[in-house]
């Protein structure tokens, strides 16, 4: 067991208490992963500014990336959180499972995105020309590619934080994957 408890509002800086209050008013609670960022005085504000920055990707596209990346990085917290958020953005549970596998057979465009996000994460950016061409052929732009990479970095940061701290997951558990698809 890791020596990390989830910090409470009373245990964090005044600046982070304001962030906790804002999260609670917007989300209804302070997710444990955000509270864990508050071990650092500056990390919550810094992370939230990065994660909530403007992007050329819509919410569904961001969730495609979040699900694929969190699966590759083995982050049970983010798999659970983004399964729930993916459903709030219109995906079915079956689709969230497919997205975690790095594919989207229900949408040619999202399939290109899921496959790209999975491959970038698995291969540290060393992807095939064919995969990149497929992404562009699906209608994405170079701007979208840069935003995909930023989204992967954002999600990888949180994946690493959870994998190191192993704080409790406070979202419904994501279904186990029974098969993997390349």
N, C-alpha and C positions, 0 to 999 in steps of 0.2 A: 504494500500500500504506500502511495506517495504521501509525503507530508504536507499536502496542500488542502486547506479548508477553503471554502468559498468565503471571501471577505464579506462582512456585513456592512451596511451603510455606516454604522458607528465606527468601523475600523479603517475607513478610508479617508483621504484628504477632503477638505471642504469642496474643492474643485470637483472631485469625483463624486461627492454626495449630490451635487447639482446634476451631474450626468445620470446618476442612479435615479434621481427624481424625474428627470426628463424621460428616461427609458420607461419607468413605471407608468408615467402618464400616457405614453404612446403605445406601449406594448402590453401593459397591464401587470408586468412584473419585470424584475431585472434578471435576465438570463444569466445563469451561472458563469458562462464563458465571458460575458462582459464584466461581471463582478471580478473575475480572475484577472482581467487586464488591469484592474485597479490596484494590484500589488505595486504597480508603478504609478507614480503621481501623474505622469504625462501620457501613458499609453492609451487610456480610454479615449481621450480627446483626439489624440493622434490617429488611432486606429479608426474611430468613427468618421473623422474627416476624410480619410482615405477610402473607407468602405462606402461612404455615402456621397462620394464625389460624382460629378456629372460624367456620363458615359453615353456612347452611341448605342449601347445595348439596352433592350427593354427588360422588364422584370422577369419575364419567362426565360429569356436568353441567359440572364444572369443565373437563374436557378438551374438551368441545364449545366452550366459550368460548375456551379457550386456542388451539385450532386455528383458529377463525374470526378471532380478533383478530390472531394472528400472521401469517395470510395477508394481511389488510387492511394490516397495518403492514409487510409485506414483509420479515419477519425469517426468514431461512433457518435460523438456529440454532434458534429456537423451533418452526418448522415441523417440523424434523427431530426435535427432542427430544419434542415432543408427539405426533408420529406414533407414535414408539416407546412413549411412555407411554399414549397412547390404545389401542394394541394390547394393552398390559398390563392395561388396564381393560375389555377385551372387545370393542373395535371391530375390524372387519376393515380391511384396507388401503383397500378401496373406500369404506368408511364414513368413514375419516379424510380421504379426498380430498373427499367430499361435504361433510363438516364444514368443511373449509378453504374451500369455496365458499360457506359460510354457509347450508347447508341440511342436512336430515336426512330424506330421503324414507322412511326405514325406521322412523321414529317421529314421530308427530304432535307429541308433547310436546317432544321434542328439536329438532324442526324449528322450533317457535316460539322456542325458546331460541337456536338457531343464527342464525336470521334477526334476532332482536333484538340479539344480541351484535355481529353484523356491522354492522347499521345504526347502533347506538350509536357504534361505532368509526369508521365512515366519516363519520358526520354530527355527530360531537362531541356526541352526546346529543340532537340535534334530530331526533327520530324521529316517525313518523306515529302518530296516535291509533289507527289500524287495527292497526298492528304491536303496540302496547302492549296493546290489547284482545285480540288473538290470544294473546299471552303469558299474560294472566290467564285467558282462556277455556281454555287448555291445562292449567290447574290450578296455575299459579304464583301466589304471593302478593306483597304489597308488600315483605315481608321478603326474599323471593327476589330481587326487583328490585334492592334495595339491595345484596345480596350479588353479584349479577351485575355491577353497576357497580364494586364493589370489585375483583372478579376481573379485569375489563377494565383497571382501573388498575394492578393488579399485573402483568399480562402486558404491558401497554404499556410499563411501566418497563423490563422486561427486553428487550423488542423494541428500544427506543431505545438501551439500553446496547450491544446487539450491533450494531445498525445504525451506531452511531458508531464503535465500536472495531474492528469486523470481525474479531474473534478467530476462530480456527479452530473449525469445527463438529466436535464429537467424538461425534456420534450418526450412525447411518446416514442418508444423504441422503434427504429426503422426495421422493416422486415429483413431477415437474413436472405442473402442471395444464394440461390441453389445452383446457379450455373454462372460461368463467366464467358464472355464473348470477346473475341479479339477484334 
